[in-house]
Amino acid sequence: MRKWKLSFMASLGYAQESPEAVVDSLAEIGYEAIGWTLAHFNPRTHNPKQLQKLVKATQAAGLEIGEIVVQQDYVTLDDTLRQDRIQLSMECIEAAATLGLPTLNFFTGPAPWDPNAPVIGRDISEGDAWDMVFRTYHRLLRAAEKHQIRIAVEGVWGMLCHDYYTTRHLIDHFQSPLLGVNFDPSHDILAGNLDIPWITQQWGPKRIHHVHLKDAVGKPRMGEFLFPLIGEGLVPWKAFFQALDAIDYQGCCSVEFESFDYHKNVLKGDTAEAARISHRDIMALLGE
């Protein structure tokens, strides 16, 4: 019997809808939690009353807020831009703490889909990139420790932290109980790390602050991989769910729907239908 809650990230078409419409949709489908992005939770564009209303609307629908997805790219040659991204991240930490939201999702960078992002080894050395990330997370962790907010860093394909081993380097550098991972097995799959249950065991319940549910197939190069529907890729879902149960994971597992062509061409942008399909597929894999 699973102890974790099934969540859905309010991205894609949901990002343009009101919080009330999103939570009503997800609650009706059967989700137990939601991951809000900066589209709905941004202290620079939403005042404190709006953020408080967002939390109340979520709770009124019977949903838990599993995480706030901040995800800023901190590896950039533009120091002004980097400082602004760090400042936004710290503002999100403070806002989340005020509202009693314990977990924020970050990554490192550079974003491989951004044509303006530096390429490690060409525009910036790997050592300099790590220095940027270490300095950034030093500041983020000071804010997190002040407000007792958990940081869930996600290893993402093409970034400095992109799989278990590279993300482990960041986690081990700080040894803070507030710094853990947003474990998305699709990125380890793209890196060639196929033993997802073993990685789950290595992280354990104290380091896994949140989980993303997304499948993957292909090579970690732009245009050569897909995040297909859950169950169609290389993630060993049944073994992964068993591993989560084995470590007694009790947080949230959030569907991050990134089957972009399917969403656009087949579902015609209907994110609620994407959420419904994902819920059905996960329930089938769980045997519920």
C-alpha positions in Angstrom: 0.0 0.0 0.0 1.6 3.3 -1.1 2.1 6.0 1.4 2.9 8.8 -1.0 0.4 11.2 -2.6 -0.2 11.4 -6.3 0.3 15.0 -7.6 0.2 16.8 -11.0 2.4 19.8 -11.9 0.2 22.7 -13.0 2.1 23.5 -16.2 1.1 23.6 -19.9 -2.5 24.7 -20.4 -3.1 24.8 -16.6 -0.6 27.7 -16.4 -3.2 30.0 -18.1 -6.1 28.9 -15.9 -7.2 30.2 -12.5 -6.1 28.4 -9.4 -9.7 27.5 -8.6 -10.2 25.9 -12.1 -6.9 23.9 -11.9 -7.6 22.5 -8.4 -11.2 21.6 -9.2 -10.0 19.8 -12.4 -7.3 17.8 -10.6 -9.5 17.0 -7.6 -12.2 15.7 -9.9 -9.7 13.5 -11.7 -8.6 12.0 -8.4 -5.2 13.7 -7.7 -4.2 14.2 -4.1 -1.7 17.0 -4.5 -0.5 19.7 -6.9 2.8 21.3 -7.8 2.5 25.0 -8.5 4.9 26.8 -10.8 5.8 30.5 -11.1 2.8 30.9 -13.4 0.7 30.9 -10.2 3.1 31.3 -7.4 5.5 34.2 -8.0 6.0 36.8 -5.3 7.0 39.4 -7.9 3.7 39.1 -9.9 1.4 37.9 -7.2 0.9 39.9 -4.0 0.7 38.1 -0.6 -3.1 38.1 -0.6 -3.1 36.4 -4.0 -0.6 33.8 -2.8 -2.7 33.2 0.3 -5.8 32.8 -1.8 -3.9 30.2 -4.0 -3.1 28.1 -0.9 -6.6 28.3 0.5 -8.1 27.3 -2.9 -5.8 24.3 -3.0 -6.7 23.2 0.5 -10.4 23.8 0.0 -10.3 21.3 -2.9 -8.8 18.7 -0.6 -5.3 18.9 -2.3 -1.9 19.2 -0.8 0.8 21.5 -2.2 3.6 19.1 -2.9 6.1 21.7 -4.1 6.6 25.1 -5.6 8.6 24.8 -8.9 11.0 27.7 -9.1 13.7 26.2 -11.4 16.0 29.1 -12.2 19.2 28.7 -14.3 22.2 29.8 -12.2 24.9 29.1 -14.7 25.1 32.2 -16.9 27.8 34.6 -17.9 25.5 37.5 -17.3 26.2 38.2 -13.6 23.3 40.7 -13.3 20.9 38.0 -14.6 22.3 35.4 -12.3 21.9 37.7 -9.3 18.4 38.5 -10.2 17.5 34.8 -10.5 19.1 34.1 -7.1 17.1 37.0 -5.6 13.8 35.6 -7.1 14.6 32.2 -5.7 15.2 33.7 -2.2 11.9 35.7 -2.5 10.1 32.4 -3.3 11.7 30.8 -0.2 10.5 33.6 2.0 7.0 33.6 0.5 6.7 29.8 0.8 7.8 29.9 4.4 5.2 32.6 5.2 2.5 30.3 3.9 3.8 27.2 5.5 4.8 25.5 2.2 7.9 23.3 3.0 9.4 22.3 -0.3 10.7 24.2 -3.3 12.1 22.7 -6.5 15.3 24.1 -8.0 17.9 23.0 -10.6 21.4 24.2 -11.6 21.7 25.1 -15.2 22.9 25.8 -17.8 19.6 25.1 -19.7 20.4 23.3 -22.9 17.2 24.5 -24.6 18.2 28.1 -24.1 20.3 29.4 -27.0 21.8 32.1 -24.8 22.9 29.7 -22.1 26.7 29.0 -22.0 27.9 25.6 -23.1 30.2 23.9 -20.5 33.6 23.2 -22.0 33.2 25.8 -24.7 31.9 29.0 -23.1 32.7 28.2 -19.5 34.8 25.5 -17.8 33.2 22.9 -15.7 35.1 24.1 -12.7 33.8 27.7 -13.1 30.3 26.4 -13.5 30.5 24.4 -10.3 31.9 27.5 -8.5 28.8 29.4 -9.7 26.5 26.7 -8.5 28.2 26.3 -5.1 28.1 30.0 -4.4 24.5 30.1 -5.4 23.4 27.2 -3.3 25.4 28.6 -0.3 23.1 31.6 -0.4 19.9 29.6 -1.1 20.7 27.3 1.8 21.3 30.1 4.2 17.8 31.4 3.4 16.4 27.9 3.5 17.9 27.3 7.0 16.6 30.6 8.2 13.0 29.7 7.1 13.3 25.9 7.5 12.4 25.3 3.9 13.5 22.2 2.1 15.3 22.5 -1.3 14.6 19.7 -3.8 17.3 20.1 -6.5 16.5 18.3 -9.7 19.2 16.8 -12.0 18.1 17.7 -15.5 19.6 16.5 -18.8 22.2 18.7 -20.3 22.8 20.6 -17.0 25.7 20.6 -14.6 23.6 18.3 -12.2 21.9 16.0 -14.6 21.8 12.5 -12.9 22.4 10.7 -9.7 26.2 11.1 -9.7 26.4 14.7 -10.6 23.6 15.7 -8.2 25.2 13.7 -5.5 28.3 15.9 -5.8 26.1 19.0 -5.0 24.3 17.2 -2.1 27.5 15.9 -0.5 29.2 19.2 -0.8 26.8 20.9 1.6 25.6 18.0 3.8 22.5 19.9 4.8 19.4 18.1 5.9 17.4 20.7 4.0 19.1 20.1 0.7 17.7 17.0 -1.0 16.5 16.0 -4.4 13.5 16.2 -6.6 14.0 12.7 -8.1 12.9 12.6 -11.7 14.0 9.1 -13.0 13.6 10.2 -16.6 16.8 12.2 -16.5 18.8 9.3 -15.0 17.4 7.2 -17.8 18.7 9.7 -20.4 22.1 9.6 -18.7 22.2 5.9 -19.1 21.6 5.1 -15.4 19.0 2.5 -15.8 18.9 1.0 -12.3 16.3 3.4 -11.0 15.4 1.2 -7.9 19.1 1.2 -6.8 19.3 5.0 -7.2 16.1 5.3 -5.1 17.7 3.2 -2.4 20.9 5.3 -2.5 19.0 8.6 -2.0 16.7 7.2 0.6 13.7 8.9 2.2 15.8 11.6 3.9 17.2 12.9 0.6 14.2 12.5 -1.6 12.2 15.6 -0.9 9.9 15.2 -3.9 9.5 12.9 -7.0 8.6 13.7 -10.6 6.9 11.1 -12.6 8.0 11.2 -16.2 9.1 8.6 -18.7 12.0 8.9 -21.2 13.6 7.2 -24.2 16.4 8.3 -26.5 19.7 10.1 -26.2 20.4 13.3 -24.1 20.8 15.5 -27.2 18.2 18.0 -28.4 15.8 16.4 -30.8 17.0 12.9 -30.0 14.9 11.9 -27.1 11.3 12.0 -25.9 9.3 12.1 -22.7 6.6 9.8 -23.8 3.4 8.8 -21.9 4.1 7.0 -18.7 4.7 3.4 -19.3 6.0 3.8 -22.9 9.6 4.6 -22.0 12.5 3.0 -20.2 11.6 3.8 -16.6 10.9 0.5 -14.8 7.8 1.8 -13.1 6.7 -1.2 -11.1 10.2 -1.7 -9.7 10.4 2.1 -9.0 7.2 2.2 -7.1 8.2 -0.9 -5.1 11.5 0.9 -4.3 9.7 3.9 -3.0 7.6 1.7 -0.8 10.7 -0.1 0.4 12.3 3.1 1.6 9.0 4.2 3.1 8.7 7.3 1.0 5.7 9.4 2.2 6.0 12.6 0.2 4.5 13.5 -3.2 5.0 12.0 -6.6 4.1 14.6 -9.2 3.3 14.0 -12.9 5.3 16.3 -15.0 3.6 16.0 -18.4 6.1 16.8 -21.2 4.8 14.8 -24.1 4.7 18.1 -25.9 3.8 16.9 -29.4 1.1 14.6 -28.0 -0.3 17.4 -25.9 -0.4 19.7 -28.9 -1.3 17.4 -31.8 -3.5 14.7 -30.2 -4.9 16.4 -27.1 -5.2 19.8 -28.8 -3.8 21.5 -25.8 -6.2 19.9 -23.3 -4.1 19.6 -20.2 -7.0 18.2 -18.1 -7.1 15.3 -20.5 -3.3 14.9 -20.1 -3.8 14.8 -16.4 -6.6 12.2 -16.7 -4.6 10.0 -19.0 -1.6 10.1 -16.7 -3.7 9.3 -13.6 -5.3 6.3 -15.4 -1.9 5.0 -16.5 -0.3 5.4 -13.1 -3.2 3.7 -11.4 -2.9 0.8 -13.8 0.9 0.5 -13.1 0.1 0.6 -9.4 -2.6 -2.0 -9.7 -5.1 0.3 -7.9 
